[in-house]
């Protein structure tokens, strides 16, 4: 599931689908230096609040410069992965979506 402009909303896409891979893109996820900004994005408490277990978080590259934060966790009886990109969703295509997305979530 692709969720551009996702902000800190993690529960809605999880509750809405049975997907196991999510791609979130929001330029608010990082500051200018590429540091992850938790007041605009899912943070460590977020995963606890939704009841996720076995949470693993890692970063590849520099956020805001094509890098991503990868969160894997157990929720609803399945192992799930969220890829967070700190990019402009109107101009950036994540590698995970090179062949398209099975679903796109747009919320106003």
C-alpha positions as CSV (number, residue, x, y, z in Angstrom):
1,X,0.0,0.0,0.0
2,X,1.3,3.4,-1.0
3,X,0.4,6.3,1.3
4,X,1.8,9.7,0.1
5,X,1.6,12.5,2.7
6,X,1.1,10.0,5.4
7,X,2.5,12.0,8.3
8,X,2.3,10.1,11.6
9,X,-0.8,8.1,10.7
10,X,0.0,4.4,10.9
11,X,-3.2,2.9,12.3
12,X,-5.6,3.9,9.5
13,X,-3.8,2.0,6.7
14,X,-3.2,-1.0,8.9
15,X,-6.9,-1.1,10.0
16,X,-8.0,-0.5,6.4
17,X,-6.2,-3.4,4.7
18,X,-4.5,-6.7,5.3
19,X,-1.4,-5.6,3.5
20,X,2.0,-6.6,4.7
21,X,4.1,-3.9,3.0
22,X,3.5,-0.2,3.2
23,X,5.3,2.7,1.6
24,X,4.9,6.1,3.3
25,X,6.3,9.2,1.7
26,X,6.2,12.6,3.5
27,X,8.8,15.3,3.4
28,X,8.1,16.1,7.0
29,X,9.8,12.9,8.2
30,X,13.3,14.5,8.2
31,X,14.9,17.9,8.8
32,X,17.3,19.5,6.3
33,X,20.3,17.4,7.6
34,X,18.4,14.1,7.1
35,X,17.7,13.5,10.8
36,X,14.4,11.7,11.4
37,X,11.8,14.1,13.0
38,X,9.5,12.2,15.3
39,X,6.9,15.0,15.9
40,X,5.7,14.5,12.3
41,X,6.2,10.8,11.9
42,X,5.6,7.5,13.6
43,X,7.9,7.2,16.6
44,X,8.8,4.4,19.1
45,X,5.7,5.0,21.1
46,X,3.5,4.8,18.0
47,X,4.3,1.1,17.5
48,X,3.6,0.4,21.2
49,X,0.3,2.2,21.0
50,X,-1.0,0.1,18.1
51,X,0.0,-3.1,19.8
52,X,2.9,-4.0,17.4
53,X,5.4,-6.5,18.7
54,X,8.9,-7.5,17.7
55,X,9.5,-4.0,16.3
56,X,12.8,-3.6,14.4
57,X,13.8,-0.2,13.0
58,X,16.8,0.5,10.7
59,X,17.8,3.3,8.2
60,X,19.4,2.9,4.8
61,X,21.0,6.0,3.3
62,X,20.1,9.6,4.3
63,X,16.5,10.6,4.7
64,X,15.5,13.4,2.4
65,X,18.1,12.2,-0.1
66,X,16.5,9.0,-1.3
67,X,17.3,7.1,2.0
68,X,14.6,5.3,4.0
69,X,13.6,4.2,7.4
70,X,12.4,0.5,7.5
71,X,10.2,-0.7,10.3
72,X,9.3,-4.3,10.6
73,X,6.9,-5.6,13.2
74,X,4.2,-8.1,14.1
75,X,0.6,-6.9,14.0
76,X,-2.7,-8.7,13.5
77,X,-0.9,-12.1,13.2
78,X,1.4,-11.0,10.4
79,X,4.9,-9.7,9.9
80,X,4.6,-6.3,8.3
81,X,7.1,-3.8,6.9
82,X,6.8,0.0,6.6
83,X,9.2,1.9,4.4
84,X,9.3,5.6,5.3
85,X,10.8,8.1,2.9
86,X,11.3,11.8,3.7
87,X,10.7,13.1,0.2
88,X,8.2,15.2,-1.8
89,X,5.6,12.7,-2.9
90,X,4.8,14.7,-6.0
91,X,8.3,14.2,-7.5
92,X,9.7,11.1,-5.8
93,X,9.1,7.4,-6.7
94,X,10.2,4.9,-4.1
95,X,12.1,1.8,-5.4
96,X,9.3,-0.4,-3.9
97,X,6.8,1.2,-6.3
98,X,8.8,0.9,-9.5
99,X,6.3,-1.7,-10.7
100,X,3.2,0.1,-9.3
101,X,1.2,-0.2,-6.1
102,X,-1.6,-2.6,-5.2
103,X,-3.4,0.2,-3.4
104,X,-3.0,3.9,-2.8
105,X,-4.4,5.7,0.2
106,X,-5.2,9.4,-0.1
107,X,-6.7,11.1,2.9
108,X,-7.7,14.8,3.2
